[in-house]
Amino acid sequence: MFTSEGSLKKLEYKSGEHHFSVEFSPEIPDIRNSAGENSYNGSINIKPDAAIGSISGEYWLGKNDEIVEIEMNMSDGWSPVPDSLFTKLRTLKVCLFSI
């Protein structure tokens, strides 16, 4: 999803029951026509299926003429959905596969 100014606000993917989104705040500006050296930073939130929770952190984007670099640091880590089946299975203290 782009804003009216051409900034990238959100990426989404949907396939059947599965949903995946990546949100940027503030939006990543349209850098295609910017000249010289520019850099931008903000927060990123990755949301897979709703029962899984989200992963968040920071992004940095740098542009130097024709070279663009993007760095993402998931410094805030995973925020699970309390009491979801995924969270319960992921945090079990007993191995499910022991014989």
C-alpha positions as a Markdown table, in Angstrom:
| # | Residue | x | y | z |
|---|---|---|---|---|
| 1 | Met | 0.0 | 0.0 | 0.0 |
| 2 | Phe | 1.3 | 3.4 | -1.0 |
| 3 | Thr | 0.3 | 6.8 | 0.3 |
| 4 | Ser | -0.9 | 9.5 | -2.2 |
| 5 | Glu | 2.7 | 10.9 | -2.1 |
| 6 | Gly | 4.1 | 7.6 | -3.2 |
| 7 | Ser | 5.5 | 6.5 | 0.1 |
| 8 | Leu | 5.5 | 2.8 | 1.0 |
| 9 | Lys | 3.3 | 2.2 | 4.1 |
| 10 | Lys | 2.5 | -1.5 | 4.0 |
| 11 | Leu | 3.2 | -4.7 | 2.2 |
| 12 | Glu | 0.6 | -7.5 | 2.3 |
| 13 | Tyr | 0.3 | -11.0 | 1.1 |
| 14 | Lys | -2.8 | -13.2 | 1.2 |
| 15 | Ser | -3.1 | -16.8 | 0.2 |
| 16 | Gly | -6.2 | -18.7 | 1.2 |
| 17 | Glu | -6.5 | -18.5 | 5.0 |
| 18 | His | -2.9 | -17.2 | 5.4 |
| 19 | His | -2.1 | -13.5 | 5.7 |
| 20 | Phe | 1.2 | -11.7 | 6.0 |
| 21 | Ser | 1.9 | -8.0 | 6.3 |
| 22 | Val | 4.9 | -5.7 | 6.9 |
| 23 | Glu | 4.1 | -2.1 | 8.1 |
| 24 | Phe | 6.5 | 0.8 | 8.1 |
| 25 | Ser | 6.2 | 3.8 | 10.4 |
| 26 | Pro | 6.9 | 6.4 | 9.2 |
| 27 | Glu | 6.3 | 5.3 | 5.7 |
| 28 | Ile | 9.4 | 4.8 | 3.4 |
| 29 | Pro | 9.4 | 7.8 | 1.1 |
| 30 | Asp | 9.5 | 7.5 | -2.7 |
| 31 | Ile | 13.3 | 7.8 | -3.3 |
| 32 | Arg | 13.3 | 7.0 | -7.0 |
| 33 | Asn | 13.8 | 10.5 | -8.2 |
| 34 | Ser | 15.8 | 11.9 | -5.2 |
| 35 | Ala | 19.4 | 12.9 | -6.0 |
| 36 | Gly | 22.4 | 12.8 | -3.8 |
| 37 | Glu | 22.7 | 11.2 | -0.4 |
| 38 | Asn | 19.6 | 10.5 | 1.7 |
| 39 | Ser | 18.8 | 8.4 | 4.7 |
| 40 | Tyr | 15.5 | 7.5 | 6.5 |
| 41 | Asn | 14.7 | 5.4 | 9.6 |
| 42 | Gly | 11.6 | 4.2 | 11.4 |
| 43 | Ser | 9.9 | 1.2 | 12.9 |
| 44 | Ile | 8.9 | -2.0 | 11.2 |
| 45 | Asn | 6.2 | -4.4 | 12.3 |
| 46 | Ile | 5.9 | -7.9 | 10.7 |
| 47 | Lys | 2.6 | -9.6 | 11.2 |
| 48 | Pro | 2.2 | -13.2 | 10.0 |
| 49 | Asp | -1.1 | -15.1 | 10.7 |
| 50 | Ala | -3.0 | -13.4 | 13.5 |
| 51 | Ala | -2.6 | -16.4 | 16.0 |
| 52 | Ile | 1.2 | -16.1 | 15.8 |
| 53 | Gly | 1.7 | -12.5 | 17.0 |
| 54 | Ser | 4.1 | -10.1 | 15.5 |
| 55 | Ile | 7.9 | -9.3 | 15.2 |
| 56 | Ser | 9.0 | -5.6 | 15.4 |
| 57 | Gly | 12.0 | -3.5 | 15.3 |
| 58 | Glu | 13.6 | -0.7 | 13.3 |
| 59 | Tyr | 14.5 | 0.0 | 9.7 |
| 60 | Trp | 17.1 | 2.2 | 8.1 |
| 61 | Leu | 17.2 | 3.1 | 4.4 |
| 62 | Gly | 20.1 | 4.9 | 2.8 |
| 63 | Lys | 20.5 | 6.1 | -0.8 |
| 64 | Asn | 23.6 | 7.4 | -2.4 |
| 65 | Asp | 22.8 | 8.3 | -6.0 |
| 66 | Glu | 22.0 | 4.9 | -7.6 |
| 67 | Ile | 22.9 | 2.7 | -4.6 |
| 68 | Val | 20.1 | 1.9 | -2.1 |
| 69 | Glu | 20.7 | 0.0 | 1.2 |
| 70 | Ile | 18.0 | -1.3 | 3.6 |
| 71 | Glu | 18.8 | -2.6 | 7.0 |
| 72 | Met | 16.2 | -4.1 | 9.4 |
| 73 | Asn | 16.9 | -4.9 | 13.0 |
| 74 | Met | 14.2 | -6.9 | 14.8 |
| 75 | Ser | 15.3 | -5.4 | 18.2 |
| 76 | Asp | 11.9 | -5.5 | 19.8 |
| 77 | Gly | 11.5 | -9.3 | 19.1 |
| 78 | Trp | 8.5 | -11.4 | 19.0 |
| 79 | Ser | 5.2 | -10.3 | 20.6 |
| 80 | Pro | 3.1 | -13.5 | 21.0 |
| 81 | Val | -0.7 | -13.6 | 21.2 |
| 82 | Pro | -1.4 | -14.7 | 24.7 |
| 83 | Asp | -3.2 | -18.1 | 25.1 |
| 84 | Ser | -3.2 | -18.8 | 21.4 |
| 85 | Leu | -2.6 | -22.5 | 20.3 |
| 86 | Phe | 0.6 | -21.5 | 18.5 |
| 87 | Thr | 2.0 | -19.7 | 21.7 |
| 88 | Lys | 1.1 | -22.7 | 23.9 |
| 89 | Leu | 2.8 | -25.2 | 21.5 |
| 90 | Arg | 5.8 | -22.9 | 21.0 |
| 91 | Thr | 6.5 | -22.5 | 24.7 |
| 92 | Leu | 5.8 | -26.1 | 25.9 |
| 93 | Lys | 8.5 | -27.3 | 28.3 |
| 94 | Val | 7.9 | -30.9 | 27.3 |
| 95 | Cys | 9.3 | -32.3 | 24.1 |
| 96 | Leu | 6.4 | -33.4 | 21.8 |
| 97 | Phe | 8.7 | -35.9 | 19.9 |
| 98 | Ser | 10.2 | -37.8 | 22.8 |
| 99 | Ile | 9.6 | -41.6 | 22.8 |
